[in-house]
Amino acid sequence: MSRTVLINGNVSYLSNAQIIHSNTLKNLIIEYLTDLEERKESLITFFSNFLKNEDAVEVENRYDIDQIIKMLFALSAEKIDEIDSSSFYSFPKLSDKKEQLTKFVESIYNLWRNKHRFMIQRSKFVSSGINKIYKEMILIKNNTDLKSLITNFYRQILINISDDRLKVLRQLPSGAQVGFSIDYPIFEEKVLNGNESLYKTPFVWGVVFEPPVIFYTKSNKRKGIFKVIDSPILDKIELENPEDWFAFPIHVGKNYLLVYVYKEYLAMAAGLTNLFELTGFGVVQKKKPDGIYFFGLEDKFFEKPEYKNGVIYKENDGTYVSLLGRADELDYFGYMKKMILTNHNLKVIDEGNLPIHGALAEIVLRNGKRANVMLMGDSGAGKSETLDALNRLSKEVSEVNILIDDMGSLEIDANGNVVAFGTETGAFVRLDDLQPGYAYSAIDRSIFMNPNETNARVIVPYSNYREIIRPTKIDYFLYANNYTKAENNDYLVFYDNCKIAYEVFSKGARMAKGTTSEVGLTYSYFANPFGAIQRKEKHEIIANKFLEQMIKTNVKVGEIKTQLGIAGFEEEGPMLAAKALLKLINEQ
């Protein structure tokens, strides 16, 4: 059975019959019995009472699944002793099998709760106002009813088997984790420039979360660099079953990207909506996307096997089209986020601007002094940790407003100032990198990915779209150095020579911290494998131009030694760097 379950969000859930007659329950039982047989678990002997055709190969043909479901329905209505004494039922005697029955019911319930559960509501798009709230409330109500129905059905069965175990009731989340409102835009013209199937997919315009939202994916690391091919691909992509795909129109910085997600990867799409601003249908119906991304394509769409790990094509009209395959190792949100940002960055470079893999924060001190600080560096360089340390220096620091969390772009305005624009309204960060307790203080807004594993991640919103696309003048542009030990308090080093600065920034050195498949001291051109390395020749000209302009306009350009990659300095290093930065702002 698929890991992802799609639930109809256009119906009310009021009757146990809706559970009993659903294909979902039948498939859960088949999946459970298949697993029991594969593991040769002792509970399989209980189901010998429901054998239908012992010689059948398929589980659903070997066992009488309908009879098992009827047994559950009976147990939801009558106590086990009453069922055994009734001539109405033809089940085997159940009273002496209470422990086995309880284990079976608990297992099916847990199997359901381990699925990625999404409620899909077909509803005409509305942009805002009371109508939007009303439609969202219907989706919420239907999900609440579903949760109550499933919980009560499960609980009533256990009570009718034996009420010994139900001294404490736990209202476990059992409805949909995320609800999507979908519609089919009426396009004014052929804005997608692709196959007709691209227009037939449902487009998502609204999202409702049921916290806590926790997803367990099959991978938790990303590897490799996405290859860019300067030739068209879009006219070759035909989605055989458009209804199995969902289109997510999003704003990435000032760009509009259209992300097509195969249903099995909707957990990635849910994370997407916590990280980027959804684009309204007013734009979708009229504007050609600046980029398109297909997450979860079949093997036949890839010219070479290695392209399944991520490849980007450039259409003749300048649109970048990204493709990712279907594989367990690709089941990680990093492939969603980084491919989108690569697509965005390639467009930025084409426009002659500079994409930056880094964070930007407005730091406001209690004495009124302030500075806009951009920290550049690859994953694990200590950017977030240093800004978090600054936030904890609350006796002197009034605010640390994060304007860019991971990726932004630089432009030169009409006055010659270098200004920054963000891309995301949220952050995709390691749980271990956050201040203790922070992720849980935002549990009602966050999406957790594999919280039980190394490199556990959380996707948490932190800003709004208007904030991140507002041009922000930079005061400090610093490379986050996590591998060099600070001697004689030299946590900050500045350069007034463009050539020296370029050497430091372009080398992109860092000590890997386990966020990717890399280990040890690594190098990545301009700390940005998301567009910069693929367009290195063009990027080099742009980077030198911007560094020169920053130095010319008195932006402080240099390094900040976070020491995050040095053993023993994982916590102290970013704090020492933060204090040095605080002192510098105080002295300006």
C-alpha positions in Angstrom: 0.0 0.0 0.0 1.1 3.5 -0.7 2.7 5.5 2.2 0.5 8.4 1.3 -3.3 8.4 1.8 -5.6 10.8 0.1 -8.9 11.6 1.9 -11.9 13.2 0.2 -12.4 16.6 1.9 -15.8 17.2 0.3 -17.8 14.8 2.5 -18.8 14.9 6.1 -17.6 11.9 8.2 -20.4 10.9 10.5 -20.9 7.1 10.2 -18.8 4.0 11.0 -20.1 2.6 7.7 -17.8 5.1 6.0 -14.8 3.4 7.6 -16.1 -0.1 7.0 -16.8 0.4 3.3 -13.6 2.3 2.5 -10.9 0.8 0.4 -8.4 2.3 2.8 -9.4 0.0 5.6 -9.3 -3.0 3.3 -5.8 -2.0 2.0 -4.6 -1.5 5.6 -5.6 -5.0 6.5 -4.0 -6.5 3.4 -0.8 -4.6 4.1 -0.8 -5.8 7.7 -1.4 -9.4 6.9 1.3 -9.3 4.2 3.7 -8.0 6.8 2.7 -10.6 9.3 3.4 -13.4 6.8 6.7 -12.0 5.8 7.9 -11.7 9.4 6.3 -15.0 10.3 4.8 -13.4 13.4 2.8 -15.7 15.7 -0.4 -13.6 15.4 -0.8 -15.0 11.9 -2.3 -18.1 13.4 -5.4 -16.1 14.5 -6.1 -15.3 10.9 -6.1 -19.0 9.9 -9.8 -18.8 11.0 -10.3 -16.5 8.0 -8.6 -18.5 5.3 -10.5 -18.6 2.1 -8.2 -20.2 -0.4 -5.0 -21.6 1.2 -3.3 -22.1 -2.2 -3.8 -18.5 -3.4 -0.6 -16.4 -3.9 -2.0 -13.0 -3.0 -3.0 -12.3 0.6 -6.3 -10.6 -0.5 -7.3 -13.9 -2.2 -6.0 -16.2 0.5 -7.9 -14.6 3.4 -11.5 -13.5 3.6 -10.8 -9.8 4.0 -14.6 -8.9 3.9 -15.2 -11.2 6.8 -12.4 -9.7 8.9 -13.9 -6.2 8.2 -17.4 -7.5 9.2 -15.9 -8.7 12.4 -14.5 -5.3 13.2 -17.9 -3.7 12.4 -19.6 -6.2 14.7 -17.1 -5.4 17.5 -17.8 -1.7 17.1 -21.5 -2.3 18.0 -21.6 -5.3 20.4 -19.5 -6.8 23.1 -17.4 -9.8 22.3 -19.5 -12.2 24.5 -22.7 -11.1 22.8 -21.2 -11.7 19.4 -20.1 -15.2 20.4 -23.5 -16.1 21.7 -25.5 -14.7 18.7 -26.6 -16.9 15.9 -26.6 -13.9 13.6 -22.8 -14.0 13.2 -20.7 -16.7 11.5 -17.3 -15.7 12.9 -15.2 -18.2 14.9 -15.5 -17.9 18.7 -13.6 -14.7 19.8 -13.9 -14.6 23.6 -10.7 -16.7 24.0 -8.8 -14.6 21.6 -9.1 -11.2 23.3 -5.3 -10.5 23.4 -4.8 -11.4 19.8 -7.8 -9.2 18.7 -6.5 -6.3 20.8 -3.1 -6.5 19.2 -4.6 -6.7 15.8 -6.8 -3.6 16.3 -4.0 -1.6 17.9 -1.7 -2.6 15.0 -4.2 -1.5 12.3 -4.7 1.8 14.1 -1.0 2.5 14.4 -0.5 1.5 10.8 -3.0 4.1 9.8 -1.4 6.7 12.0 2.0 6.0 10.4 0.7 6.9 7.0 1.1 10.4 5.5 -2.5 11.5 5.5 -3.8 14.3 3.4 -7.4 15.6 3.0 -8.1 17.0 -0.5 -11.0 19.5 -0.9 -12.2 20.3 -4.4 -13.3 23.9 -4.0 -13.4 27.0 -6.3 -10.5 29.3 -5.7 -11.0 32.5 -3.7 -8.2 34.9 -2.9 -9.1 36.2 0.5 -11.9 37.4 2.7 -14.8 35.7 4.5 -15.4 33.2 1.6 -11.9 31.8 1.9 -12.2 31.5 5.7 -15.6 29.8 5.2 -14.2 27.2 2.8 -11.2 26.5 5.1 -13.6 26.0 8.0 -15.5 23.4 6.1 -12.2 21.5 5.4 -11.3 21.8 9.1 -14.7 20.6 10.2 -14.6 17.6 7.9 -11.2 16.7 9.2 -12.2 17.1 12.8 -15.2 14.8 12.2 -13.0 12.2 10.5 -10.6 12.3 13.5 -13.5 11.8 16.0 -15.0 9.1 13.9 -11.8 7.0 13.6 -10.9 7.6 17.3 -14.3 6.6 18.5 -14.5 3.6 16.2 -11.1 2.3 17.4 -12.0 3.0 21.0 -15.4 1.3 20.9 -13.9 -1.8 19.5 -11.4 -2.0 22.3 -14.1 -1.4 24.9 -16.2 -4.2 23.4 -13.2 -6.6 23.5 -12.1 -5.6 27.0 -12.3 -2.2 28.7 -9.4 -3.0 31.1 -6.9 -1.0 29.0 -8.9 2.2 28.7 -8.4 3.7 32.1 -6.5 6.6 30.3 -7.8 8.0 27.0 -5.3 9.5 24.7 -6.7 11.8 21.9 -4.0 10.7 19.3 -4.0 12.5 16.0 -5.8 10.2 13.6 -7.3 12.5 11.0 -5.5 14.2 8.1 -2.2 15.9 9.0 -2.6 18.4 6.2 -5.6 19.6 4.2 -5.3 21.0 0.6 -7.9 23.1 -1.2 -7.6 22.4 -4.9 -9.1 23.9 -8.1 -8.5 23.9 -11.8 -7.5 27.4 -13.1 -8.9 28.7 -16.3 -5.9 29.8 -18.2 -6.2 32.8 -20.5 -3.6 31.5 -22.9 -1.1 28.6 -23.2 1.1 30.1 -20.4 2.8 26.8 -19.5 4.2 26.1 -22.9 3.9 22.3 -22.2 1.7 19.3 -22.8 -2.0 19.4 -22.1 -1.6 17.2 -19.1 0.1 20.1 -17.2 -3.2 22.0 -17.3 -5.2 19.0 -16.0 -3.5 18.6 -12.7 -5.3 20.0 -9.6 -3.7 23.3 -8.5 -3.4 23.9 -4.7 -4.6 27.3 -3.5 -5.2 26.7 0.2 -3.5 24.7 3.0 -4.6 23.7 6.5 -2.3 22.1 9.0 -3.3 19.9 11.9 -0.4 20.2 14.4 1.8 18.5 15.4 2.7 17.6 11.8 5.4 14.9 11.7 6.6 13.1 8.6 9.0 10.2 8.4 10.8 10.1 5.1 13.1 7.4 3.7 16.1 9.6 3.5 17.5 12.5 5.5 20.5 13.7 3.4 21.0 15.2 0.0 24.0 14.5 -2.2 25.4 15.7 -5.5 25.1 18.8 -7.6 22.2 19.3 -10.1 23.4 19.2 -13.7 22.2 22.0 -16.0 21.5 21.2 -19.7 20.9 24.1 -22.1 18.2 22.5 -24.2 14.4 22.2 -24.0 12.6 19.3 -22.3 9.1 20.6 -21.4 7.4 19.4 -24.6 8.5 15.8 -23.9 6.9 15.6 -20.4 3.4 14.2 -20.5 1.9 13.2 -17.1 0.0 9.9 -17.8 -2.4 10.4 -14.9 -2.6 14.1 -14.1 -4.9 13.5 -11.1 -2.0 11.7 -9.4 -0.1 15.0 -9.4 -0.6 18.2 -7.6 0.6 21.6 -8.8 1.9 24.1 -6.2 2.4 27.6 -7.5 4.9 29.5 -5.3 6.7 32.8 -5.0 10.5 32.3 -4.7 11.9 35.7 -4.1 10.6 37.8 -7.0 10.1 34.8 -9.2 7.1 32.6 -9.7 7.8 28.9 -9.8 5.4 26.1 -10.5 6.1 22.8 -8.7 4.4 19.6 -9.7 4.5 16.9 -7.0 3.6 13.2 -7.4 1.1 12.1 -4.8 3.5 9.8 -3.0 5.7 12.9 -2.1 3.0 15.1 -0.7 4.9 15.4 2.6 7.5 17.3 0.6 4.8 19.5 -0.8 3.4 20.2 2.7 6.9 21.4 3.7 6.9 23.5 0.6 3.9 25.5 1.7 5.5 26.2 5.1 8.6 27.6 3.4 7.3 29.6 0.5 4.4 31.9 -0.3 1.6 30.3 -2.4 0.9 32.2 -5.6 -2.7 33.3 -6.3 -4.6 32.2 -9.3 -4.6 35.7 -10.6 -0.9 35.2 -11.4 -1.2 31.5 -12.3 -3.8 32.0 -15.0 -2.0 34.8 -16.8 1.8 34.6 -16.1 4.3 32.2 -17.6 6.3 30.6 -14.7 9.9 31.7 -14.3 10.7 28.0 -13.5 9.0 24.6 -13.3 9.9 21.6 -11.2 8.6 18.0 -11.4 9.2 16.1 -8.2 8.7 12.3 -8.6 8.9 11.6 -12.4 9.1 8.1 -13.8 12.4 6.7 -15.1 11.4 7.1 -18.7 11.7 10.9 -18.6 15.5 10.8 -17.8 18.0 10.5 -20.6 20.6 9.0 -18.2 20.1 7.1 -14.9 22.1 9.6 -12.9 19.8 12.4 -14.0 17.1 10.9 -11.7 19.0 12.6 -8.8 18.2 16.0 -10.2 18.7 17.7 -13.6 17.7 21.1 -14.9 17.0 22.0 -18.5 16.8 25.5 -20.0 14.0 26.1 -22.4 14.5 28.3 -25.5 12.5 31.1 -23.8 14.8 31.1 -20.8 12.5 29.1 -18.5 14.4 26.5 -16.3 12.7 23.1 -16.0 13.8 20.9 -13.1 13.3 17.1 -12.9 13.7 14.7 -10.0 13.0 10.9 -10.1 11.2 8.5 -7.8 13.6 6.7 -5.4 13.9 6.1 -1.6 17.1 8.1 -1.5 15.4 11.1 -3.0 12.7 11.1 -0.4 14.1 14.0 1.5 12.9 17.6 1.7 16.4 18.9 0.9 15.8 17.8 -2.7 12.6 19.9 -2.8 14.1 23.1 -1.3 17.5 23.1 -3.0 16.3 22.3 -6.5 13.8 25.2 -6.2 16.6 27.5 -5.0 18.9 26.3 -7.8 16.2 27.0 -10.4 15.8 30.5 -8.8 19.5 31.2 -8.7 20.0 30.3 -12.4 17.4 32.9 -13.3 19.1 35.5 -11.0 22.4 34.9 -12.7 20.8 35.3 -16.2 19.6 38.7 -15.0 23.1 39.7 -14.0 22.5 39.6 -10.3 24.2 37.7 -7.5 22.6 34.7 -5.7 23.9 34.3 -2.2 23.8 31.1 -0.1 23.5 32.8 3.3 21.5 34.5 5.9 20.6 38.2 6.4 19.5 39.7 9.7 18.7 43.2 10.9 20.4 43.5 14.3 19.0 46.1 16.6 20.8 47.0 19.9 19.1 48.3 23.0 21.1 51.5 22.6 19.5 52.2 19.3 22.4 51.2 17.0 21.6 48.8 14.2 23.2 46.9 11.3 22.1 44.6 8.4 24.5 41.7 8.5 24.7 39.1 5.7 26.5 35.8 6.6 27.5 33.7 3.6 28.3 30.0 3.8 27.2 26.5 3.0 25.1 24.3 5.2 26.6 23.9 8.7 28.9 26.9 8.4 27.4 28.5 11.6 25.2 31.2 10.1 22.0 30.3 12.0 24.0 29.5 15.1 25.7 32.8 15.2 22.5 34.7 14.7 20.8 32.6 17.4 23.7 33.4 19.8 23.1 37.1 19.1 19.5 36.7 19.9 20.4 35.3 23.3 22.6 38.3 24.2 19.3 40.0 25.2 20.9 42.4 27.7 22.4 44.3 24.8 20.5 43.1 21.8 16.9 44.3 21.3 16.0 42.4 18.1 17.5 40.0 15.6 15.1 40.1 12.6 15.8 37.3 10.1 15.2 38.7 6.6 16.9 35.8 4.7 17.4 32.4 6.3 19.3 30.4 3.7 19.2 31.9 0.2 18.9 35.4 -1.2 20.0 37.5 -4.1 21.9 40.8 -4.4 21.2 43.7 -6.7 22.6 47.2 -7.2 20.0 49.9 -6.8 19.7 53.2 -8.6 21.9 54.9 -5.9 24.7 52.3 -6.3 23.9 50.5 -3.0 24.0 46.7 -2.8 20.6 45.5 -1.6 19.4 42.1 -0.7 16.2 40.2 -1.5 15.1 37.0 0.3 13.5 33.8 -1.2 11.8 32.0 1.6 9.2 32.9 4.2 10.3 30.0 6.4 13.3 28.0 7.5 14.4 24.4 7.0 16.8 23.8 9.8 18.4 21.0 11.9 16.7 20.5 15.3 20.1 20.3 16.9 21.1 23.7 15.5 18.2 25.5 17.2 18.2 26.9 20.7 16.9 24.2 23.1 13.1 24.2 23.2 12.7 26.7 20.3 11.2 24.2 17.8 8.7 23.0 20.4 7.7 26.5 21.3 6.6 26.8 17.6 5.2 23.2 17.4 1.8 24.5 16.3 3.3 26.1 13.2 6.2 23.7 12.4 6.6 20.6 10.3 8.9 18.0 11.7 10.9 15.6 9.5 12.4 12.4 11.0 12.7 13.9 14.6 14.1 10.6 15.8 17.2 10.6 13.5 20.5 12.3 13.0 20.0 15.5 11.0 16.4 15.7 12.1 14.8 18.8 10.5 12.0 21.2 11.2 10.3 23.6 8.7 9.1 26.7 10.5 7.7 29.9 9.1 9.4 33.1 10.3 8.5 36.0 8.0 6.0 37.2 5.4 6.4 37.6 1.7 6.3 41.4 1.7 9.2 41.5 4.2 11.5 39.2 2.2 11.1 40.9 -1.2 11.7 44.4 0.2 15.2 45.6 -0.8 17.5 45.7 2.2 20.8 47.6 2.2 23.7 45.6 3.4 26.1 46.9 6.1 28.3 43.8 6.7 29.0 41.0 4.2 30.8 38.2 6.0 32.0 34.7 5.1 31.1 32.2 7.8 34.3 30.3 8.5 33.6 27.3 10.7 37.0 25.5 10.4 39.6 28.1 11.5 40.4 28.5 15.2 40.3 32.1 16.3 43.6 33.3 17.7 44.1 36.5 19.7 40.4 37.2 19.5 40.5 37.6 15.7 36.9 36.5 15.2 36.4 39.1 12.5 38.7 39.8 9.6 38.0 42.5 7.0 39.3 43.0 3.4 39.5 46.2 1.4 41.0 44.4 -1.6 38.4 42.9 -4.0 40.8 40.2 -5.2 41.6 38.9 -1.7 37.9 38.9 -0.8 37.0 37.0 -3.9 39.6 34.3 -3.1 38.1 33.8 0.3 34.5 33.8 -0.8 35.0 31.8 -4.0 37.0 29.0 -2.2 33.9 28.2 -0.1 35.7 26.2 2.5 33.9 24.6 5.4 34.0 21.7 7.8 31.0 19.4 6.9 28.6 19.0 9.7 26.5 16.0 8.5 23.8 17.9 6.7 24.8 16.4 3.4 26.8 13.2 2.4 30.1 15.2 2.6 32.6 14.7 5.4 35.7 16.6 6.6 37.0 19.9 5.1 35.1 20.6 1.9 35.2 23.3 -0.8 32.3 24.6 -2.8 32.6 27.4 -5.3 31.2 30.5 -3.6 29.6 28.2 -1.0 26.8 27.8 -3.5 26.4 24.5 -5.4 22.9 25.8 -6.3 23.4 27.7 -9.5 26.8 29.4 -9.0 28.9 26.3 -9.8 26.8 25.5 -12.8 27.3 29.0 -14.2 30.7 29.6 -12.8 32.2 31.6 -15.7 29.3 34.1 -15.7 29.0 34.1 -11.9 32.6 35.0 -11.5 32.2 38.2 -13.4 29.1 39.1 -11.4 30.6 38.2 -8.0 33.7 40.4 -8.6 31.5 43.3 -9.7 29.4 43.1 -6.5 32.4 42.7 -4.2 34.0 45.7 -5.8 30.8 47.7 -5.5 30.4 46.7 -1.8 33.9 47.8 -0.9 33.5 51.0 -2.9 30.3 51.9 -1.0 31.8 51.2 2.4 30.2 47.8 3.1 32.4 45.9 5.5 33.5 42.8 3.6 35.3 40.0 5.5 35.1 36.7 7.5 33.5 35.8 10.8 35.0 32.7 12.5 32.1 30.7 13.9 34.4 27.7 14.8 31.3 25.5 14.5 33.3 22.7 12.8 36.0 22.6 15.5 35.6 20.0 18.2 34.7 21.6 21.5 33.6 24.9 20.0 30.2 23.8 18.6 28.3 26.0 21.2 31.1 28.4 22.4 32.3 29.3 18.8 29.1 30.9 17.5 28.7 32.7 20.8 32.2 34.2 20.7 31.6 35.2 17.1 28.3 36.8 18.1 29.9 38.8 20.9 32.6 40.1 18.5 30.0 41.2 16.0 28.0 42.9 18.8 31.1 44.8 19.9 31.7 45.9 16.3 28.2 47.2 15.8 28.5 49.0 19.2 31.6 50.7 18.1 30.4 51.9 14.7 
